[in-house]
């Protein structure tokens, strides 16, 4: 199990996470910011518990601001 944490309020709209991990990230049509699919918000930070982090680890590594974290559960 892992928890993906995305500090969306700091997103600069580069789209790197969505390009390497479209299964978990998408660019919002509303504000063109990255969105962690199926996540829950807590003060602008989005969290999603998954069995395996998969491509989210790659998304975290390509994010220029390092606003995506992966925690082991």
C-alpha positions in Angstrom: 0.0 0.0 0.0 1.1 3.6 -0.7 -0.3 7.1 -0.3 0.1 9.6 -3.1 0.2 13.2 -1.9 -0.2 16.0 -4.4 0.1 19.6 -3.2 -2.1 20.9 -6.0 -2.1 24.6 -4.9 1.6 24.8 -5.8 1.1 23.3 -9.3 2.7 25.4 -12.1 0.6 23.7 -14.9 3.6 22.1 -16.7 1.8 18.8 -17.3 4.8 16.6 -16.6 3.0 14.4 -14.2 0.0 13.8 -16.5 2.3 13.1 -19.4 4.2 10.3 -17.6 1.3 9.0 -15.5 -2.1 9.6 -17.2 -3.5 6.7 -15.2 -3.4 8.8 -12.0 -3.0 12.5 -13.1 -4.9 14.7 -15.6 -4.9 18.3 -16.4 -8.1 20.0 -15.3 -10.1 21.7 -18.1 -11.3 24.2 -15.5 -8.0 25.7 -14.4 -5.4 23.7 -16.4 -3.8 22.5 -13.2 -2.8 18.9 -12.6 -5.3 16.7 -10.7 -4.7 13.5 -8.9 -7.6 11.3 -10.1 -10.1 9.9 -7.4 -8.3 11.7 -4.6 -9.6 13.4 -1.5 -8.7 17.0 -0.7 -7.4 18.3 2.6 -6.6 22.1 2.5 -5.5 22.1 -1.1 -3.4 18.9 -0.7 -4.9 15.8 -2.4 -4.3 12.3 -1.2 -5.0 8.9 -2.7 -4.3 5.5 -1.1 -3.4 2.8 -3.7 -2.1 -0.8 -3.6 0.9 0.2 -5.8 2.2 3.7 -6.6 3.1 2.6 -10.1 3.8 5.5 -12.5 3.1 8.0 -9.7 6.7 7.5 -8.6 7.8 8.6 -12.1 5.4 11.6 -11.9 6.9 12.6 -8.5 10.4 12.4 -10.0 9.6 14.6 -13.1 7.7 17.3 -11.2 9.9 20.4 -11.2 8.6 21.6 -7.9 8.5 18.2 -6.2 4.9 18.6 -5.0 4.1 14.9 -5.4 5.1 12.6 -2.6 4.8 8.8 -2.2 4.5 7.4 1.3 4.6 3.7 2.1 1.7 2.5 4.2 
